Amino acid sequence: MGFSKVCKLCNKKKDAERYQKKKDKILTQKKRYYRRQKERQNEKGGLLEGDEK
């Protein structure tokens, strides 16, 4: 990746704290993203469940 001013363990701890504080918001964003992606795939004629290439 590259150089970081913070060690991996410190970064991991910071990310875990951030996730716990904003868990609801993060999960809401993830759900919205996957819902939109599914809609876009359906609009493009993407594979539906059970369909084969």
C-alpha positions in Angstrom: 0.0 0.0 0.0 2.4 2.6 1.1 3.7 4.3 4.2 1.6 5.3 7.1 2.2 7.5 10.1 0.3 5.0 12.3 1.1 1.3 12.9 -1.4 -1.4 11.8 -2.5 -2.2 15.3 -3.3 1.5 16.1 -5.1 1.8 12.8 -7.1 -1.3 13.5 -8.1 0.0 17.0 -9.1 3.4 15.5 -11.2 1.8 12.8 -13.0 -0.5 15.3 -13.8 2.5 17.5 -15.1 4.5 14.5 -17.2 1.5 13.4 -18.8 1.1 16.8 -19.6 4.8 17.0 -21.2 4.9 13.6 -22.4 1.4 13.2 -26.0 2.2 12.3 -25.0 4.8 9.7 -22.4 2.5 8.1 -24.8 -0.4 7.9 -27.5 1.8 6.4 -25.1 3.0 3.7 -24.1 -0.5 2.9 -27.7 -1.6 2.5 -28.5 1.3 0.3 -25.4 0.6 -1.9 -26.2 -3.0 -2.4 -29.9 -2.2 -3.1 -28.9 0.3 -5.7 -26.4 -2.0 -7.3 -29.0 -4.8 -7.5 -31.5 -2.3 -9.2 -28.8 -1.2 -11.7 -28.0 -4.8 -12.6 -31.7 -5.6 -13.2 -32.0 -2.5 -15.4 -29.0 -3.6 -17.5 -30.5 -7.0 -17.9 -28.1 -8.6 -15.5 -28.5 -12.2 -14.4 -31.4 -12.8 -12.1 -31.5 -15.6 -9.6 -31.7 -19.0 -11.3 -30.7 -17.7 -14.7 -27.6 -19.1 -16.4 -25.2 -17.5 -18.9 
